[in-house]
Amino acid sequence: MPRNEEQNQELRDARKEQILQAALLVFARRGMVAAKISDIAKEAGLSHGLVYHYFTSKEEIFSTLVRRAANSSVAVIQQASEQIGTPLEKLHWMSEQILSGLSDEGNTLLFLIMIQASTSDAIPDEVKEILTGVEAVSPVTCILPLIIKGQESGEIILANPISLAITYYAFVQGLAINKIQWSDCPIPDAKLIMKIFEKEK
């Protein structure tokens, strides 16, 4: 029985996801510059030509992963902002979501992809646009309103909010890298990260 269009689309989506997950592992191991489409095809268990059927180049694949990582970071902040509670409680909820996500290898590897994208001179122009273009949205910038509201309400310490945001994400990135290097790395409770923000009572 022939597949209908909906089933065909589901198959296409599944194939693209298969390629992206394979690429995530390849880029994490070899970096974007050294990685080849053939490496990604081998990791995915697909033919070289089939990968090209879905993506025109490794740069397009890398850009897709960077966009996914950037969107994911911003989405969890937006979800936190919509939670009921004080700014500190919202940040605590967000930290719980991020830390629980570190148990998933795909999530931790996305942190590594973002670090590569932010530090390599050889990244595609599309990635530069995602990270620094006119429409670029930084997690550090997105978290600032929550920090500032928490400072205004007396919950969060009166330090430079940008410094607080950078410290927070440095903490999270460091945990993600440790988790990649050491799969049994214990992930701390969200309360520990909240110590960055909490004003002494």
Residue pairs with C-beta under 8 A, 6 or more apart in sequence:
3 11
12 54
15 46
15 50
15 54
16 54
16 55
18 44
18 45
18 46
19 40
19 44
19 46
19 51
19 54
19 55
19 61
20 61
20 64
20 65
20 68
21 44
21 106
22 40
22 41
22 43
22 44
22 45
22 46
23 35
23 40
23 43
23 44
23 58
23 61
23 62
23 65
24 65
24 106
24 109
24 110
24 113
25 43
25 109
26 35
26 39
26 40
26 43
27 35
27 62
27 65
27 112
27 113
27 116
28 109
28 112
28 113
28 180
30 39
31 116
31 120
32 58
32 59
32 62
32 116
32 117
32 120
32 122
32 123
33 120
33 122
35 58
36 58
37 48
37 51
37 52
37 57
37 58
38 48
40 51
40 58
40 61
41 47
41 48
41 50
41 51
44 51
55 61
55 64
59 124
59 126
60 124
60 126
62 113
62 117
62 123
62 124
62 127
63 124
63 126
63 127
63 130
65 110
65 113
66 113
66 114
66 117
66 127
66 130
66 131
67 130
68 110
69 110
69 111
69 113
69 114
70 114
70 130
70 131
70 137
70 139
72 107
72 110
73 114
73 139
73 142
74 137
74 139
74 142
76 94
76 97
76 98
77 94
77 139
77 142
77 143
77 146
78 142
79 94
79 97
80 90
80 91
80 93
80 94
80 97
80 146
81 90
81 145
81 146
83 89
83 90
83 93
85 93
86 150
86 153
86 155
87 146
87 147
87 149
87 150
87 153
87 155
87 156
88 150
88 155
88 156
88 194
88 197
88 198
90 146
91 143
91 146
91 147
91 150
91 194
91 197
92 190
92 191
92 194
95 190
95 193
95 194
96 190
98 172
99 172
99 175
99 187
99 188
99 189
99 190
99 193
101 107
102 108
102 175
102 176
102 179
102 187
103 187
105 180
107 176
108 176
108 177
108 179
108 180
109 180
111 172
111 173
111 176
111 177
111 180
112 176
112 177
112 180
115 173
115 177
116 123
117 123
117 127
117 130
117 131
118 131
129 136
130 136
139 165
139 169
140 162
140 165
140 166
140 169
143 165
143 168
144 161
144 162
144 165
147 156
147 161
147 164
147 165
147 197
148 161
150 156
150 197
151 157
151 158
151 161
154 199
155 197
155 198
155 199
156 164
156 197
156 198
156 199
157 164
157 197
157 198
157 199
158 199
164 196
164 197
167 196
168 193
168 196
168 197
171 193
171 196
172 193
175 185
175 187
175 188
178 185
179 185
179 187
